[in-house]
Amino acid sequence: MKVTVDESLCEGHALCVDACPDVFVLRDEDDVVTVLIESPDESLHGEVDRAAAGCPKTAISLEG
């Protein structure tokens, strides 16, 4: 699985950070979410899926 965040869509709601803090972080300087682990371990896939599904701006993309 490859995780990306479209920074032009992200509004910094940080619901993904709440759902999966091992993979997502909210940057202090601009309140945009960034990906900490682009290819997370399989054990995190459920949390990543929930984070992507919960994004109100559908800014998270999952491949693979």
C-alpha positions in Angstrom: 0.0 0.0 0.0 1.2 3.5 -0.9 -0.3 6.5 0.9 -0.4 10.0 -0.4 -2.1 13.2 0.7 -3.1 15.8 -1.8 -2.0 19.0 0.0 -4.1 21.2 -2.3 -7.2 19.5 -1.0 -6.2 19.1 2.7 -7.9 21.5 5.1 -6.1 20.3 8.2 -9.1 18.7 9.9 -6.6 16.1 11.1 -9.2 13.3 11.4 -6.6 11.0 9.7 -4.1 11.9 12.4 -6.6 10.9 15.1 -7.3 7.6 13.2 -3.7 6.7 12.4 -1.0 8.9 14.1 1.8 6.4 13.1 1.2 7.4 9.4 -0.2 10.9 9.4 1.0 14.2 11.1 -0.4 17.7 11.0 2.4 20.2 10.2 2.5 23.1 12.6 3.6 25.7 10.0 0.7 25.4 7.7 -1.9 23.0 9.2 -1.6 20.6 6.4 -1.4 16.8 6.9 1.7 15.0 5.6 2.5 11.3 5.4 5.2 10.0 7.8 5.3 6.4 6.4 4.5 6.3 2.7 4.4 2.5 2.7 3.0 1.4 6.1 3.3 -2.1 7.5 0.3 -4.3 6.8 -0.6 -4.1 10.5 -1.5 -0.5 9.9 -3.6 -0.9 6.8 -7.0 -1.0 8.7 -6.2 2.3 10.4 -5.0 3.8 7.2 -8.2 2.7 5.4 -10.3 4.3 8.2 -8.3 7.5 8.0 -8.8 7.7 4.2 -12.5 7.0 4.5 -12.9 9.6 7.2 -11.2 12.5 5.3 -13.9 15.1 4.7 -12.0 16.4 1.6 -11.0 13.0 0.2 -7.4 14.2 0.2 -5.9 10.8 1.0 -5.1 8.3 -1.8 -4.3 4.7 -1.3 -2.6 2.6 -4.0 -2.1 -1.2 -3.9 
